Amino acid sequence: MYRYDQYDHLIVRERIAQYRDQVQRRLNDELTEEEFLPLRLQNGLYMQRHAYMLRIAVPYGLLSTKQLRMFAHIARTYDRGYGHFTTRQNIQFNWIELEQTPDILSDLASVEMHAIQTSGNCIRNTTTDQFAGVAADEIIDPRPFCEIIRQWSTFHPEFIALPRKFKIAVNGAVADRAAIAVHDIGLTAVRNEAGEVGFKFMVGGGLGRTPIIGSVIKEFVPWQHLLTYTQAVMRVYNQFGRRDNKYKARIKILVKATGPEEFARLVEQEFADLKDGPETLTREEVDRVAAYFNPPPYAQLDAIDPRAGHEDNKAFANWLQRNVKPHKIPGYASVVLSLKKTGVPPGDATAEQMDFVADLADRYSFGELRVTHEQNLVLADVEQGKLFEVWQLAKSKGLATPNIGLLTDIISCPGGDYCSLANAKSIPIAAAIAQRFDDIDYQHDIGDIELNISGCINACGHHHVGHIGVLGVDKDGAEWYQVSIGGAQGNEAALGKIIGPSFSAQQMPEVVQRLLDVYLRERVEGERFVDVAQRLGVAPFKEHVYATPIPTGELAVGEDQYA
């Protein structure tokens, strides 16, 4: 993985010193909160309902075990013993004291990490496929190009004050596991007829109050022009993006207003002046960065059936089916560690669990791990012959729930328990649904399904692209939940459609049950929930959900379970 060079170290050290002075001036009331606001946001610090929240960048979701142990240290020393992994492959700490934040950033710098580009109207942390470099369907390893984008975008003087935040995702495989269609720029590695590598540019995707699937503006951009073409896109946005209304300031609004064809014409016009300029990539530069991502020292192994000797162990078989993914090297597999055990907020991990996962990665996966945008963790390089050991160890720490891609693998933002922007709580809804369907056999019968929950229209839980999407709304001062179906991420990205009037928190588990009833009644062999929802449309689901009054039961109130 990438290691900081002298410039990285210098930039981060100087940034911390600058920020330490800013914090002290705020504590001395030499800066007002209004003056301090942009300064703290530039360092990933947010004010939430009860305390400050610090968001730390995990570049393209890749972590060393040393870095994960630092997260555990921060959780113990400065927070309440846990952290929350997000849909942007970052980590958040929800109970931070302002005066301690410079020390936290200093601790992070010691393991080559920071909180830059996790907030503000800049180019945010670039994300990618959690199986980058090991996926069997990979065209290229996208991580070197993600790192090149990181280096180029950090403190880029032209793009530090954009109309609004800007998110880039890169996919290097046939299957899109980076949700590129709902990013400001979504890049897909492709090969032209001559076999040359380039990128397809999709622009103007995003969720929030105006969800839009991105538009392809260029089918093939040679890899040499990754930065120059991206810069052309950014310049068009920087010049024409709205600054009078933050709700209409994202690039998706600009692309929609101009139309994709006109937007593409404007980009080509800018690109004509940038093509073959100083930011054109060379083979030497790409090879230099790619060397940081050379494969680990894999053993020469034959592929084996990991069930051999454990044929009667149904629990292990379930885990193999859902949590173990194919690897391009014979004899290896990738393991998804579930952070979705029933009763635990989705994406949360305790300091003890983080230390434990670091130990696992050191022992079984070359000292490296990944964060997924579905809020789980990945050991990318596990020998097939050691999967049973890994499963037993992960199970002992609550990290082996065999639910990856199933109903209780819920994506959820922190919601109203923490976030001051939220209209409603997310965590108690996720907990109630997970508890209602905490039957792994039933979940396996339902099959692949994605349930996403957002506490407000900002859509940090990606509810628009959930097979079932749940959105918290304010209704006369009370918390209610709007439900959509038929959304999808990946190669067939789609936005869900609302089924009807919103529901109370207590009704939500029954609402999900009724949606599943229609699916189980109407599916044909091989159809997923999303396939049925898109084939039949909203009508039969709506009819069944609203046919009879939905009973209300008790639902646990949201609270900090680690307090």
N, C-alpha and C positions, 0 to 999 in steps of 0.2 A: 504494500500500500504506500501511498505518497508520504514522504517525509518533508518537513519544512526545510527550506534553504535559508541562507542568511537574511534574505529580504523578508521572508515570511516572519522570521523571529523578530526582526527589527520592527516591522509594522505592528505586530501584536504587542510587543513590549511598549512601544510609544503610545499605542492606543490605550493600554491599561493605565499608564501614567497620566495621560490626559483625562481619562474618565475618573480616576481616583481624585484628581483635583476638582472635577465637576461635582462629584458626590459630596466632597467636603464643603464646597461652597453652597450646595443645596442644604446640607445639614446645618450650616451656619446662617441660613436664610439670606445668603447673598445672591441666590438664584431663586426666583419664584417657581412654582410647579409648572407654570406655563412655559417658562424659559428652559426648565430642566427636561420637559417632556421630549422634545426631539433628540436631546443628548442621550437620555436613557434608552430610547427606542433604537438608536443607532447601535446600542450594545445589547439588544435583545431583552430589555427589561420592561415589563408591562405592569401596570397597576390593575389588580383584579378585585374581587369583592372583599376579600379578607386580608390580602397581603400582596406583595410584589410577586410576580411570576417571571422566572428567567428561562428563556428559550435558548438552547445551545445548538449550534449547527453540527450536524453529522454529515459531512460532505458525501453525497450520493449514497448515504446509508451505510458506509463502511467504517467499522470500528476495530481497533486493536484491543487486546485484552487489557493492556495498560490503561487505555482510555476508558473502557467500561468500569474498571476498578476505580478510576477517578470519579465517575458518576456515582458509584456506591459511596465513596468518601464524601462527596458533596451532599448526598442524601442524608448521611448520618450526621455530618458536622453542621450543616447549614439549613437543612430542611427537616421533615418529619419522618425520615427513614425510607422514602420511596421517590420514584420519578415516573413521569408519564411519557411514553413514546407516542409520537404524533403521526398523522397521515402525511406529513412532509419529511418523514424519516429523521426527524429531530427528536430531542428530549426536552421536556419542560419540568421545572421544579416550582411548585405552587406556593411555598411558604417561606419566601426569602425576605430577609431584612436588608433594607437599603444600605446600611453602613457596612455590611459584609460583602456586598457585591464586588468591590474591587479585589478583595482577597480570593473570591471564587474565580474571577477571571484570571488572576495570577496563577491559581492552582491549575486551571485549564490549560494555560499557556505552557506549563511544565510538561504536558503530554501532547502538545501541538494541537490544541483545540481553542475555539473562541466562540463568541455569540454574535459575531458580525454577520450581516446579511440574513438575520432571522426576523427583522422588522424593518419598517421604514419603506419609503418609496424608491427602492433600489432593486437590483436583480437579486432575488433571493437564492437560497441554497438550491443548487441543481440536484435533481433526483433521477434515479434510474431503477432498472430491474434489480431486485434483491438477489437474483441468481446470475448477475453479470459475471462473465468470465468462466462460468461452469455449466451454463445451460446447454443442453444438447441441441437446441434449435438456434443457437446463436450464429449470427452472420459475422459480427465483430464484437470484441469486448468494448463496451461503451465507456468504461471507467477512465481510460486515458483522455478521451474527449471531454468527459465531465470535468476532469481536473484542469484541462486546458481552459474550459469555460470559466471555472472557478478563479483561476489565476487572472484571466483577462478581465473578469467582471468586478473583482474585489477592488473597491475604491476607483473604478473607472471614472475619470473626471467628468465625462460627458453624460454619465447615467446615474449619478448619485442623487439626483432630484427629479425623478421621473414623475409624470402625472399621478401614478399610483404604483403599488407593488407589482413586481414582474417575476413570473415563475417559468422556469424552463425544465423540461423533462426529456431524457434521451433513452431511446430503446434500441438495443442492438440485436434483437432476436426476431424470429418470425412472429411469435406471439407477443403481443404488447402487454407487458406486466408493469409498465410505468405510468399507465393512464395518461398517455400523451395527448389524447383528444380534449382533455379538460385543462390544458395548460396554455399560458400565453403564447409560448412556443413549444411545440411538440416535435421532436426530431426522431426520425426512424432511419436506421442504417439500411441502405439498399445497394444493389449492384446494377450497373447498367449492362447493356448488351455486350460490351467489351469486357465485362467482369470487374470493372473499376468500382471502388467503394465511394459512396457519397451519402448524402442525407436528403430525405424527403422532408420538406418544411411544412408543418401544419401550424397555423397562426390563429389566434383569436378565440381559443377555447377558454372555458372558465365556468365556475359555478356561482355561488352567491345569489344575490337577488335577481340577477339576469343570467340564468344558466344557458350556455351556448356550447355546442360541439364545434371544435376548431375547423377551419377550412384549409385545404391544401393549396398553397400558393406557388409551390415549386416542387415538381416531382423528383428532381435530381440536382443536387448541388454538390460538386466535387468536394472531397474532404478538405482539400487545400483552402476552400473558401468558407469553411464552417464559421469562422469568426467574422470575416468581412460581410458575409450575407446576413448573419445575425446582427451585425452592426447596422446594416442597411435597414433592417426591420426596426431596430431600436430608434434609429434616427427619424424614420417616418412617424413612429409613435410619439417620440419626444417633441416633434414639431407640431403634430396635428391632434394629439390626444387632449381631451378636455381637462382643464384645470379649474373650471368654475364650479364643478359639482363632483365631489369625490365618488358619488354613487354611479356616475357615468364616465368615470375617468379610466377604466381599464381598457386595454387594447381591444378586447372583444367588442366594445361599444363602437370603437372607431372602425373596425373591420365590418361590422354590421351596417354602419352608417354609409361607408364608402362603397361597400360591396367587395367581395374577395378579389374580383378581377381588377378593379381600380386600385385596390390596396396593393396587389401584386405589381401593377404597373409603376406605382410610386416607389416600391422597393427596388424594382429593376433600375429605375432612374437613379436612385441613390447608389446602388451597387455598381453602376457604370463608373462612378468616380472612385470607388473603393477597391474594385477588382485589381488584383496584382499589386496592391499597396503593401505597406510595411507589416500589416497584420495578417497577410496571407501565410498560411501554415506551410512549413517545409517538412520534408521527410525526416530530416535531422531532429527537428523540434518534437515531432510526434513520437519518434523512436526514443528520444530522451525521456519523455514523460511516460511512455509505455513501459520502459524498463522498470519503473516502480511497481508495475502490476504483472511482473513475470510469474508464471505458475509456480506454486510451491513444489517441494521435492516429493512428488507422488511416488508411491511404491508401485512396482510392477505386479499388478493383481489381476486375477481372473474374476469376472462377474460371477456372483453366487446368489442363491436364493436365501435371503436373510431369515426366512421362516424355517429353514431346515433345523430340525431339532426342537422347534417350538410350535409344531403344527397344531397343537391343541390349545394354544394360548390365544384366546379370542381377543383379549385386550391388546396384546402386542400386534395382532393382525390388523385390528382397527387402526392402531397408530401408524403402522406401515402404510396402510391404504391412504390415510389422510395427511400425515405429517412428514412423509419421506418422499422426496422428489428426485427425478432422474438426473444423472450427472454425465458429462461428456467423457469422463475418464473411466475406463472399465474398473470395476471393483469399488467404486466410490458412489456416494449418494449425498444429497443435501437434506438437512433436517430442519424442520420448522418447529421452534419451541413456542408453544401457545401461551400467550399472555391473556387468555380468555377463560380461565377457570371460573366456574359459576361462583358468584359471590364476590368477585374481584372486578373493579372497574376496568373496562377494556383498555389495554395498553399500559397498565400500571405494573411496575416491578419494584420489589423491595430492594434495599441495599444488600441484604443477604442473598437474594436471588441473583442480583447483578454480579456479585463476587463469585457465586456458584457458576453462573454461565461463563464467566471469564475462565474459571478453572476448567470447565468442560472444553472450551475452545482451545485452551493451551494443550490439553491432553488429547483431544480428538480431531481438531480442525485447524492446525497450523497457527494457532494464536490469533485468529481473525474471526469476525462475525459480522452479520448484516442486520439492519433494521428494515422492516417491510413497511410499505405505506398502508398495509392492513393492520399495523400496530402489533406485529409479532417480531420475533428474533430468529435468525437463521445461522446454523452451523453449516457452512457451504461445502466442506470437504471431509466427510466422515466415511471411513472404510465400512463397506457393507458388513463385513464380519464383526464389526463392533457396534452395530446398531442396537442389538439387544442390551448391551451394557449401557449405552447412552439412554435408551428408553427407561431402563430401571432407575438410573440416576436422576433423569429429568422428572420422572414421576414422583420421586421422593421430595421434590421441591415444588410440586404443583405446576410443572411446566410441560406436561405431556398429555394434556387433554386432547383426545383424538378428534378434533372438531374443525380442522383447517378447511375452509371453504364450506362449512356447514352452518346451520342456523344460529348456533351460539358463538360463532366466530364473528361477533358483532363489531363493527367499526363505530366508534362513538367519540365525540368531542367531550371535554370536561363539563360543558353545559353550565347551567345556573348554579351548581354547587360552588363554582369558582369564578366563571367568566362574567364580567360586568356587562358584556354585550348580549348575553343570552336572554331569551324570553322565557325559557323553561329549562328544567333539569333534564339531563340526558342519562346520567349514571343510574338513577333509580329505575328508569324505563328499561335500560339494558339489563339491569339485574333482575327485574320482574319477568322479562321475556326469557332470559336464560334459565331462570328457576322453573318457569312453566314448562319448558321444553328440555329439561335436564335428563333426557333419556337418550343415550347415544344410539341405541338401536333404531329409535324413531327418527332421529336426525339422519342416520345413514339411509333409511328408507326414503326420506324426503329428498336426499341428495344435495347436489350443489345449489346453494342459495346464498345470497349476500344481503344482509340486513344492516343498513347504515342509519345512524341517528345523529342529527344536528340539533343543538339547542337554540339556534337562531338562523336567520336567513343567510348569514355569512357562510354557512355550509361547510364548516371545518370537518364535519363528519361525512361529507360527500354523499348526503342523502339523495341528491338528484340522480346519481348513477347506481344506487342500490337496487337490487331486484325488488326489495321492499325498502322504501325510504320513509323515514319518520322525521318530521320537522316540528320543533317546539314553537308554538305561537302564543301570543298574548291575546286573551279573549276576555274583555271587561275586567282586566286585572288578575285573571286566573290563568293557570298554565294548561294549555290544551295542545293536542298533537294532530298534525295533518299527515295523512298517509298517501304515498304514491307507490305505484307498481310499474314494472317493466323497464326500469333503468338498467344500464349496464356499462361497465368499463371495458377496456381492452380493445381488440380488433373490431368488435361490433358495438362500439360505444353508442349509448342512447340515453335520453333523458326520460325519467319516469313521468307518469301521468297521475294526477291527483284523483283519488277515487270518490271524494265527496267531502261533506262537512267533517270538521275535526272531532277528536275524541278526548275524553278525560284520561288522565294518567292511569286510573284504575281500570279503564276499559281496554288498554292497549294489548295485554296478553291475549284476551279473547278476540280482539280484532285480528291479530296475527293468526290465531287458530282458524278463524273463519276464512281467511285468505288461503291458508293451507288446505282447508277442506275442499275448496273449489279446485285447487291444483290437483289434489289427489284423485278427485272425481273425474277430471277432464283430461289428465295427461295420457299420452300414448307412450309406448316404450321408448326410452332414451331421452324424453323431453325433460328439461329442467323447468323450474318454476318460471324463470324469465321467458323461456320459449313459449310456454302456455299463455303467460300474461300478454306477450306481444302478439300471439296468434289470435287470441280471443278478444283482446282489448279489455277495457275497464268494466264494461257493462255486467257480465256475469259475476264478477267479484263484488262489485258495488251492490248488486241485487242481494247477494247472500249476506254480505256484511251488515246491511241495513234492514234486512228482512224482519227481524225481531229485535226488541230492545236489548242492548248489550248490558249485562249486569255489571255493577261496580263492586269491587272487593277492596280489600286492604292492600295498600302499597307502601312499602317502607319509605320514609322520607329520606332525601339525600343528606348525607353527612360525611365528614372526613373519617373514613374507617381506620385510618392509621393514627388518629389523634390519641 
